[in-house]
Structures are given as C-alpha cells and as structure tokens.
Amino acid sequence: MVTSVLSDDQLGAVHLLLDRIRARQLQDFGQIGSDVKPDGSLITDCDRWSDAALVEGLASIAPGEGVLSEEGSKTVPNTRAYWVVDPLDGTTNFAAGIPYWAISVARFVDGRPSEVFLDVPALNQRFVALRGRGATRNNQPLTSETRALATSACVSLCSRSIRVLQRKPDQRFPGKIRLLGVASLNLVSVAMGQTIASLEATPKIWDLAAAWLVLDELGCPIRWLDADPAQLSPGEDVADLGFPILAAGSWAHLARFLPWGEALVQP
C-alpha cells in the first residue's frame, strides 16, 4: 500500500541502504575504470552495482513504488509514489580519482519530492529533507538563518552553463565562478550558503530531484528556465529531457543572476 509519507522504520531502512552503497563506492574509488555511454557520459561498474542495489533495496522498503533511475528505467512510473535516483552523481569525478560525488535518492508523491537523501561518501556527509519538516546535514538542522550569515560570493556553474559568459561578452559576471562537476551538490551548495547561486544548463530529473526539496525546505528561490519537472506525466520518457535551473540564496540574488539564466536558454 502506497502511503503519503514514509514511516520511521522505512526512513531508517533507507539510511542503512545508503550506508551499504557508500561503503562499496569508497571501496571502489580509484580502483576501477570507466566506459563511455551512448550519450558521451561515463559509467563504471560501481554505477551499475549501486543502481541495482538501490532498485532492489527500495523495492523491499517501499513495495509497489516505481523507480526512475539514470542507469535504469527512465520512464516516469505510473504510481502515486515513486523514486528518482542517481546512484553516482559525479561519475566523471569518481572515475578520475577526484573525491567529490554523491548518491541522490528522492521519493516523489503526486509529482513532487516528499523525502530525499543526498549522500556525499568522501566527505562523510548526508543531507535529508522531508516535505514540510525541514532539512538536515548529518542529523543537524539546516536553517535559512545560517545561510543568511554566510559571506560567500561564489556562484556554481556547470561545464555547459559556463557558455553563458560568451552570450554576454560585454558584461562582467557578478560572482566568483566554481565548477565542481556534481549537479546535485552544486544546487545544495546554495542552500548551505557556500554559493549564492547555481546555474545548471541541462540537469536531468535524477540530478536535481533530491536537491530540489532541500532548496524548497530552506526557502531558496528556484527558477525553472525551460521545462518544469512538476509537470511530468506518468509514462513520460525523460531520458533526453533537461531542466535548466537557476537556484539562489535569496530573491535579490535570483534577480541579480536571472538575466544570465535567461541568456543561457536563448536560442
């Protein structure tokens, strides 16, 4: 039976599942090679193992709820509640020996994230957000007040969104650019106050699913620059569907960077 929220036992089981996958990824880090997928992105045996472990584990934790995954089914499940997972966000970093990647797991109910988990194995960090109940990092509450005290001037871009600099060559970009290679963590960095904005050009639903709720729970404004993931329909194939997004730490920062976001998606 599908319920609107997970029980405490189910939440605990997800944590145990993530613990197991984290341990395997840390064990494999720096030890395995990668293959190139048809879309040009990389995949490793650890991606495949992690995906299979997540799909099997979530089916046991929440029977009857579908799973949409970067490495598996890319069709929106026909169930009220379903999971969106990226078993290893940042495979390029992982394969290159750069210790910065994440495991992204999000449960959707009625088309929006309800419970999400974002694990950062190499940093021993885990973000959790529950719809209407806030967000935590390693069980410590995250607050908008903490973000407001941050003094960062950094802005997160990706390898594709950096082309926006060519779209506005006569204007100085209003921030210190960082490219760290993990979409989910780029977005969460805004909620943490590590960056004041994040501009992602082509993230897929599994890249942003967990970060989306963390941002929402901490009151960070989001602007979908093209497609809106809240409008996805059951049975829809999202394999090639990107969701350009601008996330900011405040409405003032959103207004400041919105012209750059709009320039990014112009034909």
NUSE-524667 format. One record per residue (C-alpha): residue number from 1; residue in one letter; y negated, x, z negated. Coordinates in Angstrom, 2 decimals, padded with zeros to 5 digits, always signed. Example, Ala and Ser with C-alpha at 12.3 -4.5 7.8 and 13.67 -1.06 7.14 Angstrom:
<nodes>
+-----+------+---------+---------+---------+
| seq | type |       Y |       X |       Z |
+-----+------+---------+---------+---------+
|   1 |    A | +004.50 | +012.30 | -007.80 |
|   2 |    S | +001.06 | +013.67 | -007.14 |
+-----+------+---------+---------+---------+
</nodes>
This chain:
<nodes>
+-----+------+---------+---------+---------+
| seq | type |       Y |       X |       Z |
+-----+------+---------+---------+---------+
|   1 |    M | +000.00 | +000.00 | +000.00 |
|   2 |    V | -003.40 | +001.38 | +001.00 |
|   3 |    T | -005.96 | +001.40 | -001.81 |
|   4 |    S | -009.70 | +001.95 | -001.54 |
|   5 |    V | -009.65 | +004.96 | -003.90 |
|   6 |    L | -007.01 | +007.49 | -004.86 |
|   7 |    S | -005.51 | +007.39 | -008.34 |
|   8 |    D | -005.89 | +010.33 | -010.72 |
|   9 |    D | -002.27 | +011.23 | -010.04 |
|  10 |    Q | -002.90 | +011.28 | -006.30 |
|  11 |    L | -006.02 | +013.40 | -006.72 |
|  12 |    G | -004.02 | +015.83 | -008.83 |
|  13 |    A | -001.31 | +015.98 | -006.19 |
|  14 |    V | -003.88 | +016.89 | -003.52 |
|  15 |    H | -005.09 | +019.74 | -005.72 |
|  16 |    L | -001.53 | +021.05 | -006.08 |
|  17 |    L | -001.02 | +020.81 | -002.33 |
|  18 |    L | -004.21 | +022.79 | -001.73 |
|  19 |    D | -003.13 | +025.39 | -004.29 |
|  20 |    R | +000.07 | +025.96 | -002.31 |
|  21 |    I | -001.71 | +026.22 | +001.03 |
|  22 |    R | -004.39 | +028.51 | -000.41 |
|  23 |    A | -001.71 | +030.88 | -001.74 |
|  24 |    R | +000.04 | +031.04 | +001.64 |
|  25 |    Q | -003.21 | +031.69 | +003.50 |
|  26 |    L | -004.19 | +034.50 | +001.15 |
|  27 |    Q | -000.73 | +035.98 | +001.60 |
|  28 |    D | -001.02 | +035.84 | +005.40 |
|  29 |    F | -004.64 | +037.02 | +005.60 |
|  30 |    G | -004.86 | +040.29 | +007.50 |
|  31 |    Q | -001.14 | +040.26 | +008.25 |
|  32 |    I | -000.75 | +038.11 | +011.38 |
|  33 |    G | -002.06 | +037.93 | +014.93 |
|  34 |    S | -003.52 | +035.00 | +016.84 |
|  35 |    D | -003.05 | +033.10 | +020.10 |
|  36 |    V | -005.67 | +031.51 | +022.34 |
|  37 |    K | -005.60 | +027.71 | +022.67 |
|  38 |    P | -006.41 | +025.96 | +025.98 |
|  39 |    D | -009.98 | +025.32 | +024.78 |
|  40 |    G | -010.51 | +029.04 | +024.18 |
|  41 |    S | -010.40 | +028.88 | +020.39 |
|  42 |    L | -007.92 | +030.85 | +018.31 |
|  43 |    I | -004.86 | +029.69 | +016.41 |
|  44 |    T | -002.46 | +031.57 | +014.14 |
|  45 |    D | +000.97 | +030.82 | +012.74 |
|  46 |    C | -000.82 | +030.25 | +009.44 |
|  47 |    D | -002.89 | +027.46 | +011.05 |
|  48 |    R | +000.31 | +025.82 | +012.23 |
|  49 |    W | +002.09 | +026.19 | +008.89 |
|  50 |    S | -000.93 | +024.92 | +006.97 |
|  51 |    D | -001.28 | +021.90 | +009.24 |
|  52 |    A | +002.38 | +020.96 | +008.88 |
|  53 |    A | +002.21 | +021.39 | +005.10 |
|  54 |    L | -000.88 | +019.18 | +004.87 |
|  55 |    V | +000.52 | +016.43 | +007.09 |
|  56 |    E | +003.81 | +016.37 | +005.17 |
|  57 |    G | +002.13 | +016.59 | +001.78 |
|  58 |    L | -000.44 | +013.87 | +002.43 |
|  59 |    A | +002.26 | +011.54 | +003.77 |
|  60 |    S | +004.02 | +011.90 | +000.42 |
|  61 |    I | +000.84 | +011.50 | -001.64 |
|  62 |    A | -000.53 | +008.51 | +000.28 |
|  63 |    P | +002.30 | +006.82 | +002.22 |
|  64 |    G | +001.22 | +004.79 | +005.21 |
|  65 |    E | -002.10 | +006.55 | +005.72 |
|  66 |    G | -002.51 | +008.32 | +009.05 |
|  67 |    V | -003.66 | +011.90 | +009.56 |
|  68 |    L | -006.09 | +013.21 | +012.18 |
|  69 |    S | -005.91 | +016.98 | +012.42 |
|  70 |    E | -007.33 | +019.80 | +014.51 |
|  71 |    E | -003.84 | +021.15 | +015.09 |
|  72 |    G | -002.03 | +017.79 | +015.31 |
|  73 |    S | -002.88 | +014.23 | +016.30 |
|  74 |    K | -006.47 | +013.91 | +017.49 |
|  75 |    T | -006.47 | +010.13 | +017.68 |
|  76 |    V | -008.24 | +008.03 | +015.04 |
|  77 |    P | -005.42 | +006.36 | +013.05 |
|  78 |    N | -005.03 | +002.59 | +013.10 |
|  79 |    T | -005.03 | +002.37 | +009.31 |
|  80 |    R | -007.85 | +001.34 | +006.99 |
|  81 |    A | -007.50 | +004.63 | +005.12 |
|  82 |    Y | -006.65 | +007.86 | +006.87 |
|  83 |    W | -007.08 | +011.61 | +006.50 |
|  84 |    V | -009.09 | +014.06 | +008.59 |
|  85 |    V | -008.04 | +017.67 | +008.08 |
|  86 |    D | -008.85 | +021.13 | +009.33 |
|  87 |    P | -006.09 | +023.31 | +007.91 |
|  88 |    L | -008.04 | +026.52 | +008.52 |
|  89 |    D | -011.72 | +026.19 | +009.41 |
|  90 |    G | -012.85 | +029.64 | +010.50 |
|  91 |    T | -009.75 | +030.90 | +012.28 |
|  92 |    T | -011.80 | +033.49 | +014.18 |
|  93 |    N | -012.93 | +034.99 | +010.87 |
|  94 |    F | -009.41 | +034.77 | +009.44 |
|  95 |    A | -007.83 | +036.45 | +012.45 |
|  96 |    A | -010.49 | +039.19 | +012.49 |
|  97 |    G | -009.95 | +040.06 | +008.84 |
|  98 |    I | -013.24 | +038.52 | +007.68 |
|  99 |    P | -012.58 | +036.88 | +004.28 |
| 100 |    Y | -014.53 | +033.68 | +004.86 |
| 101 |    W | -012.76 | +030.47 | +005.88 |
| 102 |    A | -011.97 | +027.05 | +004.42 |
| 103 |    I | -009.37 | +024.32 | +004.13 |
| 104 |    S | -011.04 | +020.97 | +004.80 |
| 105 |    V | -009.38 | +017.72 | +003.73 |
| 106 |    A | -011.13 | +014.36 | +003.84 |
| 107 |    R | -009.82 | +010.86 | +003.20 |
| 108 |    F | -011.65 | +008.15 | +005.12 |
| 109 |    V | -011.79 | +004.48 | +004.14 |
| 110 |    D | -013.34 | +001.96 | +006.52 |
| 111 |    G | -014.59 | +004.74 | +008.76 |
| 112 |    R | -016.41 | +006.87 | +006.18 |
| 113 |    P | -015.30 | +009.71 | +003.88 |
| 114 |    S | -014.19 | +008.48 | +000.47 |
| 115 |    E | -012.57 | +011.51 | -001.20 |
| 116 |    V | -012.94 | +015.04 | +000.13 |
| 117 |    F | -011.75 | +018.53 | -000.74 |
| 118 |    L | -013.09 | +021.78 | +000.67 |
| 119 |    D | -011.25 | +024.88 | -000.49 |
| 120 |    V | -012.52 | +028.44 | +000.09 |
| 121 |    P | -009.48 | +030.64 | -000.63 |
| 122 |    A | -011.09 | +034.08 | -000.50 |
| 123 |    L | -013.90 | +033.03 | -002.86 |
| 124 |    N | -011.65 | +031.04 | -005.22 |
| 125 |    Q | -013.89 | +028.01 | -004.83 |
| 126 |    R | -013.09 | +024.35 | -004.35 |
| 127 |    F | -015.56 | +021.61 | -003.63 |
| 128 |    V | -014.63 | +018.00 | -004.34 |
| 129 |    A | -016.70 | +014.91 | -003.62 |
| 130 |    L | -015.80 | +011.31 | -004.44 |
| 131 |    R | -017.81 | +008.50 | -002.87 |
| 132 |    G | -020.35 | +007.24 | -005.40 |
| 133 |    R | -019.09 | +009.65 | -008.08 |
| 134 |    G | -020.79 | +012.89 | -007.14 |
| 135 |    A | -019.60 | +016.34 | -006.13 |
| 136 |    T | -018.28 | +019.38 | -007.97 |
| 137 |    R | -017.57 | +023.04 | -007.36 |
| 138 |    N | -014.66 | +024.36 | -009.42 |
| 139 |    N | -014.96 | +021.25 | -011.62 |
| 140 |    Q | -018.65 | +021.89 | -012.36 |
| 141 |    P | -021.03 | +019.12 | -011.25 |
| 142 |    L | -023.38 | +019.84 | -008.38 |
| 143 |    T | -026.81 | +018.23 | -008.54 |
| 144 |    S | -029.81 | +017.84 | -006.30 |
| 145 |    E | -031.91 | +019.32 | -009.11 |
| 146 |    T | -030.01 | +022.60 | -008.85 |
| 147 |    R | -030.63 | +022.68 | -005.11 |
| 148 |    A | -034.34 | +022.00 | -005.64 |
| 149 |    L | -034.63 | +025.13 | -007.80 |
| 150 |    A | -033.22 | +027.37 | -005.05 |
| 151 |    T | -035.68 | +029.60 | -003.20 |
| 152 |    S | -033.67 | +030.28 | -000.05 |
| 153 |    A | -035.41 | +030.46 | +003.32 |
| 154 |    C | -032.11 | +030.83 | +005.20 |
| 155 |    V | -031.01 | +028.48 | +007.97 |
| 156 |    S | -027.43 | +028.27 | +009.21 |
| 157 |    L | -026.79 | +028.21 | +012.94 |
| 158 |    C | -023.56 | +028.50 | +014.92 |
| 159 |    S | -022.71 | +030.57 | +017.97 |
| 160 |    R | -023.63 | +027.60 | +020.17 |
| 161 |    S | -026.69 | +026.26 | +018.35 |
| 162 |    I | -028.37 | +029.66 | +018.45 |
| 163 |    R | -029.16 | +028.94 | +022.09 |
| 164 |    V | -031.92 | +026.67 | +020.79 |
| 165 |    L | -034.03 | +029.82 | +020.47 |
| 166 |    Q | -034.03 | +030.01 | +024.28 |
| 167 |    R | -035.14 | +026.39 | +024.52 |
| 168 |    K | -038.35 | +027.12 | +022.60 |
| 169 |    P | -039.15 | +030.73 | +023.53 |
| 170 |    D | -042.84 | +030.46 | +022.67 |
| 171 |    Q | -042.24 | +029.25 | +019.12 |
| 172 |    R | -041.13 | +031.21 | +016.11 |
| 173 |    F | -038.03 | +029.81 | +014.44 |
| 174 |    P | -039.05 | +028.62 | +010.94 |
| 175 |    G | -036.26 | +030.21 | +008.94 |
| 176 |    K | -034.05 | +033.25 | +008.37 |
| 177 |    I | -031.03 | +032.76 | +010.60 |
| 178 |    R | -027.47 | +033.13 | +009.34 |
| 179 |    L | -024.28 | +032.78 | +011.44 |
| 180 |    L | -021.22 | +032.80 | +009.20 |
| 181 |    G | -018.71 | +031.14 | +011.51 |
| 182 |    V | -017.39 | +028.24 | +009.39 |
| 183 |    A | -018.94 | +024.86 | +010.22 |
| 184 |    S | -017.82 | +023.09 | +007.05 |
| 185 |    L | -019.23 | +025.82 | +004.82 |
| 186 |    N | -022.41 | +026.10 | +006.87 |
| 187 |    L | -023.10 | +022.44 | +006.10 |
| 188 |    V | -022.11 | +022.69 | +002.43 |
| 189 |    S | -024.43 | +025.68 | +002.05 |
| 190 |    V | -027.29 | +023.19 | +002.42 |
| 191 |    A | -026.00 | +021.07 | -000.45 |
| 192 |    M | -025.72 | +024.23 | -002.56 |
| 193 |    G | -029.28 | +025.33 | -001.85 |
| 194 |    Q | -028.02 | +028.52 | -000.19 |
| 195 |    T | -029.70 | +027.41 | +003.03 |
| 196 |    I | -032.49 | +024.92 | +003.67 |
| 197 |    A | -030.94 | +023.55 | +006.85 |
| 198 |    S | -027.88 | +023.79 | +009.07 |
| 199 |    L | -027.81 | +023.08 | +012.79 |
| 200 |    E | -024.36 | +022.71 | +014.37 |
| 201 |    A | -024.10 | +022.19 | +018.12 |
| 202 |    T | -020.54 | +020.97 | +018.74 |
| 203 |    P | -018.65 | +020.35 | +015.49 |
| 204 |    K | -015.59 | +018.15 | +015.73 |
| 205 |    I | -014.87 | +015.44 | +013.18 |
| 206 |    W | -012.45 | +017.72 | +011.29 |
| 207 |    D | -015.14 | +020.40 | +011.00 |
| 208 |    L | -017.64 | +018.16 | +009.25 |
| 209 |    A | -015.58 | +015.45 | +007.54 |
| 210 |    A | -015.47 | +016.97 | +004.04 |
| 211 |    A | -018.96 | +018.47 | +004.14 |
| 212 |    W | -020.39 | +015.10 | +005.20 |
| 213 |    L | -019.58 | +013.49 | +001.86 |
| 214 |    V | -020.72 | +016.50 | -000.17 |
| 215 |    L | -024.09 | +016.25 | +001.58 |
| 216 |    D | -024.26 | +012.49 | +001.03 |
| 217 |    E | -023.43 | +012.73 | -002.65 |
| 218 |    L | -026.18 | +015.30 | -003.20 |
| 219 |    G | -028.79 | +013.33 | -001.29 |
| 220 |    C | -029.16 | +015.76 | +001.60 |
| 221 |    P | -030.59 | +014.05 | +004.69 |
| 222 |    I | -028.48 | +014.21 | +007.85 |
| 223 |    R | -029.48 | +013.54 | +011.43 |
| 224 |    W | -026.75 | +012.96 | +013.99 |
| 225 |    L | -028.27 | +014.32 | +017.18 |
| 226 |    D | -025.93 | +012.51 | +019.57 |
| 227 |    A | -022.71 | +010.70 | +018.65 |
| 228 |    D | -022.36 | +009.18 | +015.17 |
| 229 |    P | -018.92 | +009.71 | +013.57 |
| 230 |    A | -019.35 | +006.50 | +011.58 |
| 231 |    Q | -018.94 | +004.64 | +014.88 |
| 232 |    L | -015.45 | +005.94 | +015.68 |
| 233 |    S | -012.87 | +003.29 | +016.54 |
| 234 |    P | -009.14 | +003.14 | +015.72 |
| 235 |    G | -007.13 | +004.65 | +018.55 |
| 236 |    E | -010.07 | +006.69 | +019.87 |
| 237 |    D | -009.22 | +010.18 | +021.12 |
| 238 |    V | -011.64 | +012.67 | +019.55 |
| 239 |    A | -010.15 | +015.88 | +020.95 |
| 240 |    D | -013.22 | +016.62 | +023.06 |
| 241 |    L | -015.84 | +014.71 | +021.09 |
| 242 |    G | -018.52 | +016.76 | +019.34 |
| 243 |    F | -021.04 | +015.57 | +016.77 |
| 244 |    P | -024.19 | +017.70 | +016.91 |
| 245 |    I | -025.76 | +017.57 | +013.46 |
| 246 |    L | -028.82 | +018.71 | +011.58 |
| 247 |    A | -028.48 | +018.71 | +007.78 |
| 248 |    A | -031.33 | +019.66 | +005.49 |
| 249 |    G | -032.01 | +020.17 | +001.81 |
| 250 |    S | -034.96 | +017.75 | +001.81 |
| 251 |    W | -036.71 | +015.26 | +004.07 |
| 252 |    A | -039.52 | +017.77 | +004.54 |
| 253 |    H | -037.07 | +020.39 | +005.78 |
| 254 |    L | -035.42 | +017.82 | +008.06 |
| 255 |    A | -038.78 | +017.06 | +009.66 |
| 256 |    R | -039.50 | +020.77 | +009.99 |
| 257 |    F | -036.30 | +021.52 | +011.89 |
| 258 |    L | -035.86 | +018.24 | +013.79 |
| 259 |    P | -037.78 | +019.45 | +016.86 |
| 260 |    W | -035.29 | +022.30 | +017.11 |
| 261 |    G | -032.38 | +019.92 | +016.74 |
| 262 |    E | -033.75 | +017.66 | +019.46 |
| 263 |    A | -034.31 | +020.66 | +021.73 |
| 264 |    L | -030.68 | +021.67 | +021.22 |
| 265 |    V | -029.29 | +018.45 | +022.70 |
| 266 |    Q | -031.76 | +018.05 | +025.54 |
| 267 |    P | -030.13 | +018.21 | +029.00 |
+-----+------+---------+---------+---------+
</nodes>
